[in-house]
Amino acid sequence: NMPTDSVYYLIGLREGDIITKTNLGAQTSSINLISDLTGIPSGTTNCLYVKSKDNSEHVIKVQVDKK
């Protein structure tokens, strides 16, 4: 499957935070993540490619605050 062009923004995360199905928030409620995302590195923005249970792929753009 080709990745979708859905991009979701998560702001205010800190280094090492775990992205869960819960704190992705309402804007991503349509995505069923296979598992939580862990070990987010520090930096301004990171793009995470997430595969959902129906094998569609989504881009989550994360802005991370340093600890």
C-alpha positions as CSV (number, residue, x, y, z in Angstrom):
1,N,0.0,0.0,0.0
2,M,1.1,3.5,-0.7
3,P,1.5,5.8,2.4
4,T,-1.4,8.1,2.8
5,D,-0.8,11.9,2.8
6,S,-2.3,12.3,6.3
7,V,0.0,14.3,8.5
8,Y,-0.6,14.7,12.2
9,Y,1.1,17.1,14.4
10,L,2.0,16.3,18.0
11,I,3.4,19.3,19.9
12,G,5.0,19.6,23.4
13,L,6.4,16.1,23.7
14,R,9.6,15.6,25.7
15,E,12.6,13.5,24.9
16,G,11.9,9.9,25.6
17,D,8.2,10.3,25.7
18,I,6.1,7.4,24.6
19,I,3.5,8.1,21.9
20,T,0.5,6.0,22.7
21,K,-2.9,5.5,21.0
22,T,-4.3,7.6,23.8
23,N,-2.1,10.7,23.7
24,L,-2.2,10.9,19.9
25,G,-5.4,12.7,20.5
26,A,-8.7,13.0,18.8
27,Q,-7.2,14.0,15.5
28,T,-5.7,10.6,15.0
29,S,-8.6,8.6,16.5
30,S,-9.1,7.0,13.1
31,I,-5.7,5.3,13.2
32,N,-5.4,2.0,15.0
33,L,-1.7,1.7,15.8
34,I,-0.2,-1.7,15.9
35,S,1.9,-0.6,18.9
36,D,2.9,2.4,20.8
37,L,5.9,4.4,19.6
38,T,8.8,4.7,22.0
39,G,12.2,6.3,22.3
40,I,11.5,9.6,20.5
41,P,14.9,11.4,20.1
42,S,15.4,15.0,21.0
43,G,15.2,17.6,18.3
44,T,12.9,20.1,16.7
45,T,10.8,17.9,14.5
46,N,10.8,14.2,13.7
47,C,8.6,12.4,11.1
48,L,7.4,9.1,12.2
49,Y,5.9,6.6,9.8
50,V,3.2,4.7,11.4
51,K,1.5,1.6,10.0
52,S,-2.0,0.9,11.3
53,K,-3.7,-2.4,11.7
54,D,-5.3,-2.2,8.3
55,N,-1.7,-1.8,6.8
56,S,-2.3,1.8,5.8
57,E,0.6,4.1,6.5
58,H,0.5,7.6,8.0
59,V,3.0,10.2,8.7
60,I,3.1,11.7,12.2
61,K,5.2,14.9,12.5
62,V,6.4,15.3,16.1
63,Q,7.8,18.4,17.7
64,V,9.9,17.4,20.7
65,D,11.0,19.7,23.6
66,K,14.3,18.8,25.2
67,K,14.2,17.6,28.8
